[in-house]
Amino acid sequence: MAPHLEEITPRNFETAIGIRVRPGQEHAVEPVERSLAEAYVHPPGVAWPRLILDGTRPVGFLMAFLDIDWYGDGSVRRSGLWRLNITADEQGRGYGRFAVASVGAEIRRRGGSELYVTWHPGADGPEEFYLRLGFRKNGETSGEQTVGVLGLGDA
């Protein structure tokens, strides 16, 4: 079966919050519960949370941010991957790549041309994963995180 996305609903909420990354990765990505809480407190349409399934098997969670005011002053609007949690035993099987491509497709569908992501720097973080997918560091940071961008013509 091929991986696919499913909107988070009351029916799959418990499954979604059961997604756990590998021990030692928790510092690099927030748990699904926090992501869903953040989705709730933002205006409708900003957060795009989805469960990643392979057939009926839950393998991960993603949340995109769509058309946010990046600096909070109206000068720059961006869309990108906000969170990516792949379950510990499903990492390295292409689900992260699928998630990034899915977010890119949604951004393109909405007229966007770039996909942004932030990550915690360090040897145990996801930097190499994002760089292998074609993201480039743009020289910015968001808090203590590195900002990367992927042109969607390259996705």
CORJOJO-V848457 format. One line per field, one symbol per residue. burial: + if it has 24 or more other C-alpha atoms within 12 Angstrom, else -. A space follows every 50 residues. Layout:
burial=???
//
This chain:
burial=--++++-+------+++-+++---+--++++++-++--+------+++++ ++++---+++++++++++---------++++++++++--+----++++++ ++++++++---++++++++++----++-++--+++++-------++++++ ++--+
//
